[in-house]
């Protein structure tokens, strides 16, 4: 008998959760809940007293809020990318809330109609979720040696409050212009936390984001110098020209170029791509036919394709040294120094090979790619790309000022 009672209670809670989710609390009757649970209404009243009593049990026993918080703790411990972990948690939370829009509307919009006990249960549910998020943020703060302006518990409360607020706005209004889309909201939310509420300490800035652009001053090269380098490379042979083309047309580092195989190219009349394989990550990058306003061939005929078609060897590596073996980073550095001999940047320094990649990233942003998509192409997170975003804004401001002066 006890097991039957327990089964009826659980069926009623599950039925209530399903109906509250589908049609809201106020739109659901006790008769509908009883019928869905396959019990009579008297059984519902005996267990819970009324609908609000059943709602209290749903809030306390369904663990919906707790599960949301637990998802973040499971996702990353210790964190590998603070930006991605926070964004994934925020996205997961919104997707979870999106699956129960009527329930969210009811819980938020009708809360003032609930007995005090129900409102306390709702508060306890949110507090439980908050505890898990605070636990994760505390780990982030400790592992990343971050400076914070608020304790982890307050940061978690702000994060969850903003997510719930977003969900309420999205579920109750359609024609606002507060943000472009959900991804726009998520990106700005995470940026706010990483740069407004958290920041790397002075002594840990480099450790927090290994290889991060935070420690890099972005100094892209002017178009005239880039085209001069490409022309010098062209004069030295078909492979030199192809190598320079990949540096400025795909924004690859010397390390990434060394790992390229002939089979890593993908091209047709619509585009030309290279597959980059690094430990833990495989991605594709475009090889641009336009570099800083000048066209270098087409998707089916450009310096790299011409180099590969000229090959008579069976070596799988994309670039070779003088002995016909796979090229190394020191050899690429030597080729770069040969192309740029006698040249100076506007800062009065010889061009550095790393500036080719910096130039490509800034150019991509200037041409309209989003920071999120550039993150996908480069394998860097948005925090690492922030210096490039700032540099592209500086260049855009200079270009606008120049146009105004010419009017």
C-alpha positions in Angstrom: 0.0 0.0 0.0 2.9 2.4 0.9 4.5 1.8 -2.5 1.2 2.5 -4.3 0.9 5.8 -2.3 4.4 6.8 -3.2 3.8 6.0 -6.9 0.6 8.1 -7.0 2.4 11.0 -5.4 5.3 10.9 -7.8 2.9 10.5 -10.8 1.0 13.6 -9.6 4.3 15.6 -9.3 5.4 14.5 -12.8 2.0 15.2 -14.3 1.9 18.6 -12.7 5.4 19.5 -14.0 4.5 18.4 -17.5 1.2 20.4 -17.6 2.7 23.5 -15.9 5.4 23.4 -18.5 3.0 23.1 -21.4 0.2 25.5 -20.4 1.3 27.4 -17.2 0.2 27.1 -13.6 -3.0 29.2 -13.9 -4.0 27.4 -17.1 -3.8 24.0 -15.5 -6.6 22.5 -13.4 -6.4 19.9 -10.7 -8.7 17.7 -12.7 -6.3 17.7 -15.7 -3.4 16.8 -13.4 -5.3 14.0 -11.8 -6.4 12.6 -15.2 -2.8 12.8 -16.6 -1.5 11.0 -13.4 -4.3 8.4 -13.7 -5.6 9.0 -10.2 -8.8 10.7 -9.0 -8.9 14.3 -7.8 -9.5 13.2 -4.2 -6.0 11.6 -4.2 -4.5 14.9 -5.3 -6.2 16.8 -2.5 -5.3 14.2 0.0 -1.6 14.5 -0.8 -1.2 18.2 -1.5 -4.3 20.0 -0.3 -4.7 22.1 -3.5 -2.9 23.1 -6.7 -0.5 25.5 -4.9 0.5 22.7 -2.5 1.3 20.6 -5.6 3.2 23.4 -7.1 5.2 23.6 -3.9 6.1 19.9 -4.2 7.1 20.5 -7.9 9.4 23.3 -6.9 11.0 21.4 -4.1 11.3 17.9 -5.6 11.7 18.3 -9.3 15.3 19.6 -8.8 15.0 21.6 -12.0 17.0 24.5 -10.7 19.6 22.3 -9.0 20.2 20.4 -12.3 20.9 23.7 -14.1 23.6 24.6 -11.6 25.1 21.1 -11.6 25.6 21.3 -15.3 28.2 24.0 -14.9 30.2 22.1 -12.3 30.2 19.0 -14.5 31.3 21.0 -17.6 34.7 22.2 -16.5 36.8 21.5 -13.4 39.4 22.8 -13.4 38.4 25.3 -16.2 40.3 25.2 -19.5 38.5 28.2 -21.0 36.7 30.6 -18.6 35.0 32.3 -21.5 33.7 29.1 -23.2 32.6 27.5 -19.9 30.6 30.5 -18.8 29.0 30.9 -22.3 28.2 27.2 -22.4 26.5 27.3 -19.0 24.5 30.4 -19.9 23.5 28.9 -23.2 22.5 25.6 -21.5 20.4 27.5 -18.9 18.5 29.4 -21.6 17.9 26.3 -23.6 16.5 24.6 -20.4 14.3 27.6 -19.7 13.2 27.7 -23.3 11.9 24.2 -23.0 9.5 25.3 -20.2 8.4 28.8 -21.3 4.8 28.5 -19.9 6.2 27.4 -16.6 8.6 30.3 -16.5 5.8 32.8 -17.3 3.7 31.4 -14.6 6.3 31.2 -11.9 7.4 34.8 -12.6 4.1 36.4 -13.6 1.9 34.8 -11.1 4.3 34.6 -8.1 2.4 37.3 -6.2 -0.6 35.0 -6.2 1.2 32.1 -4.5 1.2 31.5 -0.8 4.3 32.6 1.1 5.4 29.0 1.4 5.5 28.6 -2.4 7.5 31.7 -2.8 10.0 30.5 -0.2 10.3 27.2 -2.1 11.0 29.1 -5.3 13.6 31.1 -3.5 15.2 27.9 -2.1 15.3 26.4 -5.6 17.1 29.4 -7.0 19.5 29.5 -4.1 20.3 25.8 -4.7 21.2 26.5 -8.3 23.2 29.5 -7.2 25.3 27.4 -4.8 26.5 25.3 -7.7 27.3 28.2 -9.9 29.1 30.0 -7.0 31.1 26.8 -6.5 32.3 26.9 -10.1 33.1 30.6 -10.1 35.1 30.1 -6.9 37.2 27.4 -8.8 37.6 29.8 -11.7 38.8 32.6 -9.5 41.3 30.3 -7.7 42.6 28.5 -10.7 42.9 31.6 -12.8 44.2 33.7 -9.9 41.7 36.4 -10.8 40.9 39.7 -9.2 37.2 40.0 -8.4 35.2 42.9 -7.2 32.4 40.7 -5.7 32.5 37.3 -3.9 31.6 34.2 -5.9 28.1 34.0 -4.4 27.2 37.5 -5.5 28.7 36.9 -9.0 26.6 33.7 -9.3 23.4 35.6 -8.2 24.1 38.3 -10.9 24.7 35.7 -13.6 21.5 33.7 -12.9 19.5 36.9 -12.4 20.5 38.2 -15.8 19.7 34.8 -17.5 16.3 34.6 -15.9 15.6 38.2 -16.8 16.6 37.5 -20.4 14.3 34.5 -20.5 11.4 36.5 -19.1 11.8 39.2 -21.8 12.2 36.7 -24.6 9.1 34.7 -23.5 6.9 37.8 -23.0 7.9 40.2 -25.8 8.8 39.7 -29.5 9.7 43.1 -31.1 12.3 44.5 -28.7 15.7 45.8 -30.0 17.7 45.2 -26.8 20.2 42.9 -28.6 20.5 41.4 -32.0 19.9 37.8 -31.0 20.6 35.3 -28.3 24.3 34.9 -29.2 24.7 38.7 -29.1 23.3 38.6 -25.5 25.4 35.7 -24.4 28.7 37.2 -25.8 28.1 40.5 -24.1 27.0 38.9 -20.9 30.2 36.8 -20.6 32.3 39.8 -21.7 30.7 41.8 -18.9 31.7 39.2 -16.3 35.2 38.6 -17.6 36.1 42.2 -18.0 33.7 43.9 -15.5 33.6 41.6 -12.6 36.8 39.5 -13.0 40.2 40.4 -14.3 43.6 38.6 -14.3 46.0 39.8 -11.6 49.1 41.6 -12.8 51.3 38.6 -12.0 49.0 36.0 -13.6 47.9 37.7 -16.7 50.0 35.5 -18.9 49.3 32.3 -16.9 45.5 32.9 -16.9 45.4 32.7 -20.7 48.5 30.8 -21.9 49.7 32.3 -25.2 46.9 34.9 -24.8 46.7 38.1 -26.9 46.3 39.9 -23.6 50.1 40.0 -23.3 50.5 40.9 -27.1 50.6 44.4 -28.5 48.9 44.1 -31.9 51.0 45.8 -34.5 49.6 45.0 -38.0 51.5 45.9 -41.1 50.3 48.6 -43.6 48.9 47.4 -46.9 51.8 48.9 -49.0 54.4 47.0 -46.9 52.4 43.7 -47.1 52.2 43.9 -50.9 55.9 44.7 -51.1 56.7 41.6 -49.1 54.6 39.5 -51.3 56.3 40.8 -54.4 59.7 40.2 -53.0 58.7 36.6 -52.2 57.4 36.2 -55.7 60.7 37.1 -57.2 62.4 34.4 -55.2 60.4 31.5 -56.5 57.0 29.8 -56.6 57.3 28.2 -53.2 58.4 31.5 -51.5 55.4 33.2 -53.1 53.0 30.5 -51.9 54.5 30.6 -48.4 54.0 34.3 -48.1 50.5 34.0 -49.6 49.5 31.5 -46.8 51.0 33.8 -44.1 49.0 36.8 -45.3 46.0 35.1 -46.9 45.2 32.6 -44.2 46.8 34.1 -41.1 48.7 31.0 -40.1 51.6 30.9 -37.8 54.9 29.2 -38.7 54.1 26.3 -36.4 50.8 25.7 -38.2 52.4 25.9 -41.6 55.0 23.3 -40.7 52.1 20.9 -39.9 50.4 21.4 -43.3 50.1 18.4 -45.7 49.3 18.6 -49.4 46.0 16.7 -48.6 45.0 19.5 -46.2 43.8 21.8 -49.0 40.1 21.9 -50.0 39.0 24.1 -53.0 36.4 24.6 -55.7 35.0 27.6 -57.5 33.3 28.8 -54.3 36.2 28.8 -51.8 39.6 27.7 -50.8 40.3 26.3 -47.4 43.1 24.7 -45.4 42.6 22.1 -42.6 44.7 22.9 -39.6 45.5 20.1 -37.2 46.8 20.9 -33.7 46.8 18.9 -30.5 43.1 18.7 -29.4 41.8 20.8 -32.2 41.0 20.4 -36.0 39.7 23.4 -37.8 39.5 24.9 -41.3 40.6 28.3 -42.3 39.9 30.2 -45.6 42.7 31.2 -47.9 41.7 34.7 -49.0 42.0 35.7 -52.6 41.9 39.4 -51.5 44.6 40.7 -49.3 44.4 44.3 -48.1 42.6 45.5 -51.2 44.5 43.5 -53.8 43.5 40.3 -55.4 46.0 37.4 -55.5 44.5 34.9 -58.0 41.3 33.0 -57.5 40.0 30.1 -55.5 41.1 27.7 -58.2 44.3 29.4 -59.3 46.5 31.2 -56.8 50.1 31.2 -55.6 49.6 28.1 -53.3 47.7 26.0 -55.9 50.4 26.9 -58.6 53.1 25.8 -56.2 51.5 22.5 -55.4 50.7 21.8 -59.1 54.4 22.4 -60.0 55.5 19.7 -57.6 57.0 16.5 -59.1 57.9 14.8 -55.8 55.8 12.5 -53.6 56.6 14.2 -50.3 53.2 14.7 -48.4 54.3 18.0 -46.7 52.9 21.1 -48.2 56.2 23.1 -48.0 59.8 21.8 -48.4 63.3 22.8 -47.5 66.2 22.9 -50.0 66.8 19.1 -49.4 63.2 18.3 -50.4 62.2 17.5 -46.8 59.3 19.0 -44.8 60.1 22.6 -44.0 60.9 23.7 -40.4 60.1 26.8 -38.5 63.7 28.1 -38.6 63.7 27.8 -42.4 60.4 29.7 -42.6 62.0 32.4 -40.4 65.0 32.6 -42.8 62.7 32.9 -45.8 60.8 35.8 -44.1 64.1 37.6 -43.3 65.1 37.3 -46.9 61.8 38.8 -48.2 61.9 41.6 -45.8 65.5 42.6 -45.9 65.9 46.3 -45.8 62.3 47.0 -45.0 61.0 48.9 -41.9 57.6 49.1 -40.3 56.1 52.5 -39.4 57.6 51.9 -35.9 61.1 51.8 -37.4 61.5 48.1 -36.8 62.1 45.2 -39.3 58.8 43.4 -39.9 58.4 40.3 -37.6 56.8 37.2 -39.0 54.2 37.2 -36.2 52.9 40.5 -37.7 51.6 38.6 -40.7 49.1 36.7 -38.5 48.2 39.9 -36.6 47.6 41.7 -39.9 45.3 38.9 -41.2 43.2 38.9 -38.0 42.8 42.7 -38.0 41.9 42.6 -41.7 39.2 39.9 -41.2 37.6 42.1 -38.4 37.8 45.2 -40.6 36.0 43.3 -43.4 33.1 42.4 -41.1 33.7 39.0 -39.5 32.3 38.7 -36.0 34.6 38.1 -33.1 32.8 34.8 -32.5 33.4 33.5 -36.0 37.1 34.7 -35.9 37.4 32.7 -32.7 36.2 29.6 -34.5 38.7 30.1 -37.4 41.7 30.8 -35.1 41.0 28.5 -32.2 41.4 31.4 -29.8 38.7 32.5 -27.4 37.2 35.9 -27.5 39.3 37.2 -24.6 42.4 36.4 -26.5 41.1 38.3 -29.6 40.1 41.4 -27.8 43.3 43.3 -28.7 42.6 42.6 -32.3 39.1 44.0 -31.9 40.5 47.1 -30.3 43.0 47.6 -33.2 40.3 47.1 -35.8 38.2 49.7 -34.1 41.2 52.1 -34.1 41.7 51.6 -37.8 38.0 52.0 -38.6 38.1 55.3 -36.7 41.1 56.5 -38.6 39.5 55.5 -41.9 36.3 57.4 -41.0 38.2 60.5 -40.0 40.1 60.4 -43.3 36.9 60.1 -45.3 35.4 63.1 -43.4 38.5 65.1 -44.2 38.1 64.4 -47.9 34.5 65.5 -48.1 
